[in-house]
Amino acid sequence: MKILGIGVDIVDNSRIKKSIKNNLFLKRIFTSSEILLAKKIKNKTSYYSKRFAAKEAFSKSIGIGFRENFNFKDISIINDKLGKPSFIITNKIKKIVKKRFKISTFDFFLSISDEKKYSIAYVILQKK
């Protein structure tokens, strides 16, 4: 298995805390399922900050950033029953990875963490 890309991002939580007060920001950056899940979360700043960092790190791992008709809402983060985060791999993401790396089987690995002031995410794109 070969690592094709890595991405890391760190976010100042106070910046996201201000931004999530704006409904347009939420709708531009987060999927409807992420917004719905946030309603059940006590610390919304932490929730959104970690996901914002994860989306930025994801875009860096594939090496295109947010361009070529690829945006924040194309990336959705979910957690398993134990809390482990992962990405929902859509057909759009599959097409981008296939075009860019000439592969059709791959995995993304995501690690996210936060402290009072910052949230960080690290992503690895690996060929299966």
Rosetta constraint file for C-alpha pairs under 8 A:
AtomPair CA 1 CA 126 HARMONIC 6.70 0.50
AtomPair CA 1 CA 127 HARMONIC 5.57 0.50
AtomPair CA 1 CA 128 HARMONIC 5.42 0.50
AtomPair CA 2 CA 126 HARMONIC 5.59 0.50
AtomPair CA 2 CA 127 HARMONIC 5.23 0.50
AtomPair CA 2 CA 128 HARMONIC 7.38 0.50
AtomPair CA 3 CA 124 HARMONIC 7.02 0.50
AtomPair CA 3 CA 125 HARMONIC 5.97 0.50
AtomPair CA 3 CA 126 HARMONIC 4.37 0.50
AtomPair CA 3 CA 127 HARMONIC 6.31 0.50
AtomPair CA 4 CA 61 HARMONIC 7.90 0.50
AtomPair CA 4 CA 62 HARMONIC 7.91 0.50
AtomPair CA 4 CA 101 HARMONIC 7.81 0.50
AtomPair CA 4 CA 124 HARMONIC 7.74 0.50
AtomPair CA 4 CA 125 HARMONIC 5.49 0.50
AtomPair CA 4 CA 126 HARMONIC 5.42 0.50
AtomPair CA 4 CA 127 HARMONIC 6.61 0.50
AtomPair CA 5 CA 60 HARMONIC 7.82 0.50
AtomPair CA 5 CA 61 HARMONIC 4.56 0.50
AtomPair CA 5 CA 62 HARMONIC 5.92 0.50
AtomPair CA 5 CA 63 HARMONIC 7.20 0.50
AtomPair CA 5 CA 124 HARMONIC 5.88 0.50
AtomPair CA 5 CA 125 HARMONIC 4.97 0.50
AtomPair CA 5 CA 126 HARMONIC 7.08 0.50
AtomPair CA 6 CA 57 HARMONIC 7.72 0.50
AtomPair CA 6 CA 58 HARMONIC 7.99 0.50
AtomPair CA 6 CA 60 HARMONIC 6.84 0.50
AtomPair CA 6 CA 61 HARMONIC 4.25 0.50
AtomPair CA 6 CA 62 HARMONIC 7.56 0.50
AtomPair CA 6 CA 122 HARMONIC 7.40 0.50
AtomPair CA 6 CA 123 HARMONIC 5.50 0.50
AtomPair CA 6 CA 124 HARMONIC 4.51 0.50
AtomPair CA 6 CA 125 HARMONIC 6.15 0.50
AtomPair CA 7 CA 56 HARMONIC 7.81 0.50
AtomPair CA 7 CA 57 HARMONIC 4.34 0.50
AtomPair CA 7 CA 58 HARMONIC 6.04 0.50
AtomPair CA 7 CA 59 HARMONIC 7.33 0.50
AtomPair CA 7 CA 60 HARMONIC 4.71 0.50
AtomPair CA 7 CA 61 HARMONIC 4.26 0.50
AtomPair CA 7 CA 62 HARMONIC 7.96 0.50
AtomPair CA 7 CA 122 HARMONIC 5.75 0.50
AtomPair CA 7 CA 123 HARMONIC 5.05 0.50
AtomPair CA 7 CA 124 HARMONIC 6.62 0.50
AtomPair CA 8 CA 53 HARMONIC 7.80 0.50
AtomPair CA 8 CA 54 HARMONIC 7.87 0.50
AtomPair CA 8 CA 56 HARMONIC 7.54 0.50
AtomPair CA 8 CA 57 HARMONIC 4.56 0.50
AtomPair CA 8 CA 58 HARMONIC 7.88 0.50
AtomPair CA 8 CA 60 HARMONIC 7.26 0.50
AtomPair CA 8 CA 61 HARMONIC 7.91 0.50
AtomPair CA 8 CA 120 HARMONIC 7.31 0.50
AtomPair CA 8 CA 121 HARMONIC 5.58 0.50
AtomPair CA 8 CA 122 HARMONIC 4.44 0.50
AtomPair CA 8 CA 123 HARMONIC 6.31 0.50
AtomPair CA 9 CA 53 HARMONIC 5.23 0.50
AtomPair CA 9 CA 54 HARMONIC 7.08 0.50
AtomPair CA 9 CA 56 HARMONIC 6.14 0.50
AtomPair CA 9 CA 57 HARMONIC 5.16 0.50
AtomPair CA 9 CA 120 HARMONIC 5.63 0.50
AtomPair CA 9 CA 121 HARMONIC 5.46 0.50
AtomPair CA 9 CA 122 HARMONIC 6.78 0.50
AtomPair CA 10 CA 53 HARMONIC 5.92 0.50
AtomPair CA 10 CA 118 HARMONIC 6.69 0.50
AtomPair CA 10 CA 119 HARMONIC 5.62 0.50
AtomPair CA 10 CA 120 HARMONIC 4.29 0.50
AtomPair CA 10 CA 121 HARMONIC 6.60 0.50
AtomPair CA 11 CA 15 HARMONIC 7.78 0.50
AtomPair CA 11 CA 16 HARMONIC 7.84 0.50
AtomPair CA 11 CA 49 HARMONIC 6.56 0.50
AtomPair CA 11 CA 50 HARMONIC 7.82 0.50
AtomPair CA 11 CA 52 HARMONIC 7.73 0.50
AtomPair CA 11 CA 53 HARMONIC 6.01 0.50
AtomPair CA 11 CA 118 HARMONIC 5.49 0.50
AtomPair CA 11 CA 119 HARMONIC 5.18 0.50
AtomPair CA 11 CA 120 HARMONIC 6.31 0.50
AtomPair CA 12 CA 16 HARMONIC 7.00 0.50
AtomPair CA 12 CA 49 HARMONIC 7.84 0.50
AtomPair CA 12 CA 117 HARMONIC 5.96 0.50
AtomPair CA 12 CA 118 HARMONIC 4.76 0.50
AtomPair CA 12 CA 119 HARMONIC 6.70 0.50
AtomPair CA 13 CA 17 HARMONIC 6.06 0.50
AtomPair CA 13 CA 45 HARMONIC 6.61 0.50
AtomPair CA 13 CA 46 HARMONIC 7.04 0.50
AtomPair CA 13 CA 49 HARMONIC 5.89 0.50
AtomPair CA 13 CA 116 HARMONIC 7.51 0.50
AtomPair CA 13 CA 117 HARMONIC 5.40 0.50
AtomPair CA 13 CA 118 HARMONIC 5.19 0.50
AtomPair CA 13 CA 119 HARMONIC 6.50 0.50
AtomPair CA 14 CA 18 HARMONIC 6.38 0.50
AtomPair CA 14 CA 117 HARMONIC 6.91 0.50
AtomPair CA 15 CA 19 HARMONIC 6.29 0.50
AtomPair CA 16 CA 20 HARMONIC 5.99 0.50
AtomPair CA 16 CA 45 HARMONIC 6.53 0.50
AtomPair CA 16 CA 48 HARMONIC 7.18 0.50
AtomPair CA 16 CA 49 HARMONIC 5.89 0.50
AtomPair CA 17 CA 21 HARMONIC 7.10 0.50
AtomPair CA 17 CA 45 HARMONIC 5.23 0.50
AtomPair CA 17 CA 49 HARMONIC 7.97 0.50
AtomPair CA 18 CA 22 HARMONIC 7.77 0.50
AtomPair CA 19 CA 25 HARMONIC 6.39 0.50
AtomPair CA 19 CA 26 HARMONIC 7.92 0.50
AtomPair CA 20 CA 25 HARMONIC 6.37 0.50
AtomPair CA 20 CA 26 HARMONIC 5.92 0.50
AtomPair CA 20 CA 45 HARMONIC 7.74 0.50
AtomPair CA 20 CA 48 HARMONIC 7.87 0.50
AtomPair CA 22 CA 26 HARMONIC 6.69 0.50
AtomPair CA 23 CA 27 HARMONIC 6.25 0.50
AtomPair CA 24 CA 28 HARMONIC 6.02 0.50
AtomPair CA 25 CA 29 HARMONIC 6.12 0.50
AtomPair CA 26 CA 30 HARMONIC 5.60 0.50
AtomPair CA 26 CA 35 HARMONIC 7.45 0.50
AtomPair CA 27 CA 31 HARMONIC 7.00 0.50
AtomPair CA 27 CA 32 HARMONIC 7.54 0.50
AtomPair CA 28 CA 72 HARMONIC 7.30 0.50
AtomPair CA 28 CA 73 HARMONIC 6.85 0.50
AtomPair CA 29 CA 52 HARMONIC 7.67 0.50
AtomPair CA 29 CA 71 HARMONIC 7.95 0.50
AtomPair CA 29 CA 72 HARMONIC 5.04 0.50
AtomPair CA 29 CA 73 HARMONIC 5.52 0.50
AtomPair CA 30 CA 34 HARMONIC 6.05 0.50
AtomPair CA 30 CA 35 HARMONIC 6.45 0.50
AtomPair CA 30 CA 72 HARMONIC 6.76 0.50
AtomPair CA 30 CA 73 HARMONIC 5.41 0.50
AtomPair CA 30 CA 76 HARMONIC 7.47 0.50
AtomPair CA 31 CA 35 HARMONIC 6.33 0.50
AtomPair CA 31 CA 73 HARMONIC 5.35 0.50
AtomPair CA 31 CA 74 HARMONIC 7.92 0.50
AtomPair CA 31 CA 75 HARMONIC 7.85 0.50
AtomPair CA 31 CA 76 HARMONIC 6.44 0.50
AtomPair CA 32 CA 36 HARMONIC 6.06 0.50
AtomPair CA 33 CA 37 HARMONIC 6.12 0.50
AtomPair CA 34 CA 38 HARMONIC 6.18 0.50
AtomPair CA 34 CA 76 HARMONIC 7.16 0.50
AtomPair CA 34 CA 77 HARMONIC 7.41 0.50
AtomPair CA 34 CA 78 HARMONIC 7.98 0.50
AtomPair CA 35 CA 39 HARMONIC 6.84 0.50
AtomPair CA 36 CA 40 HARMONIC 7.71 0.50
AtomPair CA 37 CA 41 HARMONIC 7.02 0.50
AtomPair CA 38 CA 44 HARMONIC 6.33 0.50
AtomPair CA 38 CA 47 HARMONIC 7.04 0.50
AtomPair CA 38 CA 48 HARMONIC 7.89 0.50
AtomPair CA 41 CA 47 HARMONIC 7.40 0.50
AtomPair CA 43 CA 47 HARMONIC 6.38 0.50
AtomPair CA 44 CA 48 HARMONIC 6.01 0.50
AtomPair CA 45 CA 49 HARMONIC 5.83 0.50
AtomPair CA 46 CA 50 HARMONIC 6.06 0.50
AtomPair CA 46 CA 114 HARMONIC 7.01 0.50
AtomPair CA 46 CA 119 HARMONIC 7.32 0.50
AtomPair CA 47 CA 51 HARMONIC 6.46 0.50
AtomPair CA 48 CA 52 HARMONIC 5.99 0.50
AtomPair CA 49 CA 53 HARMONIC 6.22 0.50
AtomPair CA 49 CA 119 HARMONIC 5.97 0.50
AtomPair CA 50 CA 54 HARMONIC 6.12 0.50
AtomPair CA 50 CA 112 HARMONIC 6.19 0.50
AtomPair CA 50 CA 113 HARMONIC 6.76 0.50
AtomPair CA 50 CA 114 HARMONIC 6.92 0.50
AtomPair CA 50 CA 119 HARMONIC 5.35 0.50
AtomPair CA 50 CA 120 HARMONIC 6.38 0.50
AtomPair CA 50 CA 121 HARMONIC 6.76 0.50
AtomPair CA 51 CA 55 HARMONIC 6.14 0.50
AtomPair CA 51 CA 77 HARMONIC 6.78 0.50
AtomPair CA 52 CA 56 HARMONIC 6.35 0.50
AtomPair CA 53 CA 57 HARMONIC 6.08 0.50
AtomPair CA 53 CA 119 HARMONIC 6.81 0.50
AtomPair CA 53 CA 120 HARMONIC 5.86 0.50
AtomPair CA 53 CA 121 HARMONIC 5.38 0.50
AtomPair CA 54 CA 58 HARMONIC 5.96 0.50
AtomPair CA 54 CA 77 HARMONIC 7.93 0.50
AtomPair CA 54 CA 110 HARMONIC 7.47 0.50
AtomPair CA 54 CA 112 HARMONIC 6.90 0.50
AtomPair CA 54 CA 120 HARMONIC 7.50 0.50
AtomPair CA 54 CA 121 HARMONIC 4.94 0.50
AtomPair CA 54 CA 122 HARMONIC 6.97 0.50
AtomPair CA 54 CA 123 HARMONIC 7.39 0.50
AtomPair CA 55 CA 59 HARMONIC 6.31 0.50
AtomPair CA 55 CA 72 HARMONIC 6.36 0.50
AtomPair CA 55 CA 75 HARMONIC 6.28 0.50
AtomPair CA 55 CA 76 HARMONIC 7.88 0.50
AtomPair CA 56 CA 60 HARMONIC 6.40 0.50
AtomPair CA 56 CA 65 HARMONIC 7.52 0.50
AtomPair CA 56 CA 72 HARMONIC 7.98 0.50
AtomPair CA 57 CA 61 HARMONIC 6.17 0.50
AtomPair CA 57 CA 121 HARMONIC 6.25 0.50
AtomPair CA 57 CA 122 HARMONIC 6.08 0.50
AtomPair CA 57 CA 123 HARMONIC 5.87 0.50
AtomPair CA 58 CA 62 HARMONIC 6.67 0.50
AtomPair CA 58 CA 123 HARMONIC 5.89 0.50
AtomPair CA 59 CA 63 HARMONIC 6.38 0.50
AtomPair CA 59 CA 64 HARMONIC 6.20 0.50
AtomPair CA 59 CA 65 HARMONIC 4.55 0.50
AtomPair CA 59 CA 66 HARMONIC 6.46 0.50
AtomPair CA 60 CA 64 HARMONIC 6.47 0.50
AtomPair CA 60 CA 65 HARMONIC 5.45 0.50
AtomPair CA 61 CA 123 HARMONIC 6.35 0.50
AtomPair CA 61 CA 124 HARMONIC 6.41 0.50
AtomPair CA 61 CA 125 HARMONIC 6.22 0.50
AtomPair CA 62 CA 97 HARMONIC 7.03 0.50
AtomPair CA 62 CA 100 HARMONIC 7.95 0.50
AtomPair CA 62 CA 125 HARMONIC 7.22 0.50
AtomPair CA 64 CA 68 HARMONIC 7.90 0.50
AtomPair CA 65 CA 70 HARMONIC 7.95 0.50
AtomPair CA 66 CA 70 HARMONIC 5.32 0.50
AtomPair CA 66 CA 71 HARMONIC 5.27 0.50
AtomPair CA 66 CA 72 HARMONIC 7.35 0.50
AtomPair CA 67 CA 71 HARMONIC 7.00 0.50
AtomPair CA 70 CA 74 HARMONIC 6.61 0.50
AtomPair CA 71 CA 75 HARMONIC 7.60 0.50
AtomPair CA 74 CA 90 HARMONIC 7.76 0.50
AtomPair CA 74 CA 92 HARMONIC 7.60 0.50
AtomPair CA 74 CA 93 HARMONIC 7.64 0.50
AtomPair CA 75 CA 87 HARMONIC 6.95 0.50
AtomPair CA 75 CA 88 HARMONIC 7.01 0.50
AtomPair CA 75 CA 89 HARMONIC 7.85 0.50
AtomPair CA 76 CA 87 HARMONIC 5.72 0.50
AtomPair CA 76 CA 88 HARMONIC 5.55 0.50
AtomPair CA 77 CA 85 HARMONIC 6.56 0.50
AtomPair CA 77 CA 86 HARMONIC 5.64 0.50
AtomPair CA 77 CA 87 HARMONIC 4.65 0.50
AtomPair CA 77 CA 88 HARMONIC 6.28 0.50
AtomPair CA 78 CA 85 HARMONIC 5.58 0.50
AtomPair CA 78 CA 86 HARMONIC 5.53 0.50
AtomPair CA 78 CA 87 HARMONIC 6.18 0.50
AtomPair CA 78 CA 88 HARMONIC 7.05 0.50
AtomPair CA 79 CA 83 HARMONIC 4.98 0.50
AtomPair CA 79 CA 84 HARMONIC 5.14 0.50
AtomPair CA 79 CA 85 HARMONIC 4.28 0.50
AtomPair CA 79 CA 86 HARMONIC 6.19 0.50
AtomPair CA 80 CA 84 HARMONIC 5.34 0.50
AtomPair CA 80 CA 85 HARMONIC 6.58 0.50
AtomPair CA 80 CA 86 HARMONIC 7.92 0.50
AtomPair CA 85 CA 110 HARMONIC 6.39 0.50
AtomPair CA 85 CA 111 HARMONIC 6.96 0.50
AtomPair CA 85 CA 112 HARMONIC 7.55 0.50
AtomPair CA 86 CA 108 HARMONIC 7.65 0.50
AtomPair CA 86 CA 109 HARMONIC 6.88 0.50
AtomPair CA 86 CA 110 HARMONIC 5.85 0.50
AtomPair CA 87 CA 108 HARMONIC 7.34 0.50
AtomPair CA 87 CA 110 HARMONIC 7.74 0.50
AtomPair CA 89 CA 93 HARMONIC 6.07 0.50
AtomPair CA 89 CA 94 HARMONIC 6.87 0.50
AtomPair CA 90 CA 94 HARMONIC 6.33 0.50
AtomPair CA 91 CA 95 HARMONIC 6.15 0.50
AtomPair CA 92 CA 96 HARMONIC 6.31 0.50
AtomPair CA 93 CA 97 HARMONIC 6.18 0.50
AtomPair CA 94 CA 98 HARMONIC 5.99 0.50
AtomPair CA 94 CA 104 HARMONIC 7.22 0.50
AtomPair CA 95 CA 99 HARMONIC 6.00 0.50
AtomPair CA 96 CA 100 HARMONIC 6.01 0.50
AtomPair CA 97 CA 101 HARMONIC 5.67 0.50
AtomPair CA 97 CA 102 HARMONIC 7.27 0.50
AtomPair CA 97 CA 103 HARMONIC 7.01 0.50
AtomPair CA 97 CA 104 HARMONIC 7.53 0.50
AtomPair CA 98 CA 102 HARMONIC 4.77 0.50
AtomPair CA 98 CA 103 HARMONIC 4.85 0.50
AtomPair CA 98 CA 104 HARMONIC 5.45 0.50
AtomPair CA 99 CA 103 HARMONIC 7.72 0.50
AtomPair CA 103 CA 127 HARMONIC 7.51 0.50
AtomPair CA 105 CA 127 HARMONIC 6.27 0.50
AtomPair CA 105 CA 128 HARMONIC 5.55 0.50
AtomPair CA 106 CA 125 HARMONIC 7.07 0.50
AtomPair CA 106 CA 126 HARMONIC 5.54 0.50
AtomPair CA 106 CA 127 HARMONIC 4.38 0.50
AtomPair CA 106 CA 128 HARMONIC 4.87 0.50
AtomPair CA 107 CA 125 HARMONIC 5.89 0.50
AtomPair CA 107 CA 126 HARMONIC 5.23 0.50
AtomPair CA 107 CA 127 HARMONIC 6.44 0.50
AtomPair CA 107 CA 128 HARMONIC 6.59 0.50
AtomPair CA 108 CA 123 HARMONIC 6.76 0.50
AtomPair CA 108 CA 124 HARMONIC 5.59 0.50
AtomPair CA 108 CA 125 HARMONIC 4.62 0.50
AtomPair CA 108 CA 126 HARMONIC 6.29 0.50
AtomPair CA 109 CA 123 HARMONIC 5.48 0.50
AtomPair CA 109 CA 124 HARMONIC 5.06 0.50
AtomPair CA 109 CA 125 HARMONIC 6.58 0.50
AtomPair CA 109 CA 126 HARMONIC 7.99 0.50
AtomPair CA 110 CA 121 HARMONIC 7.06 0.50
AtomPair CA 110 CA 122 HARMONIC 5.79 0.50
AtomPair CA 110 CA 123 HARMONIC 4.66 0.50
AtomPair CA 110 CA 124 HARMONIC 6.74 0.50
AtomPair CA 111 CA 121 HARMONIC 5.61 0.50
AtomPair CA 111 CA 122 HARMONIC 5.23 0.50
AtomPair CA 111 CA 123 HARMONIC 6.57 0.50
AtomPair CA 112 CA 119 HARMONIC 7.38 0.50
AtomPair CA 112 CA 120 HARMONIC 5.66 0.50
AtomPair CA 112 CA 121 HARMONIC 4.27 0.50
AtomPair CA 112 CA 122 HARMONIC 6.45 0.50
AtomPair CA 113 CA 119 HARMONIC 5.72 0.50
AtomPair CA 113 CA 120 HARMONIC 5.41 0.50
AtomPair CA 113 CA 121 HARMONIC 6.51 0.50
AtomPair CA 114 CA 118 HARMONIC 5.62 0.50
AtomPair CA 114 CA 119 HARMONIC 4.02 0.50
AtomPair CA 114 CA 120 HARMONIC 6.09 0.50
AtomPair CA 115 CA 119 HARMONIC 6.31 0.50
